[in-house]
């Protein structure tokens, strides 16, 4: 029981440090950020509106990305399967 709480503490600490410091690697998000920094802010806004559209589209993208990663990456699938058992 004590070992479980030790792992929980380590994972919580790693999350507190890792989540704010890790950088985004998803290509469409990087392209949108690059367009937002460009000299033409109107083009960036139109690209953001096309990609996300509304709240439902934004939620769909954020639920779809991890699912695609899980089923298209053998390593992610095997690690998830191992952790599930």
Secondary structure, DSSP 8 states (H G I E B T S, - for coil): -HHHHHHHHHHHHHHHHHHHH-----HHHHHHHHHHTSS-HHHHHHHHHHHH-SHHHHHHHHHHHHHHHHHH-HHHHHHHHHHH-
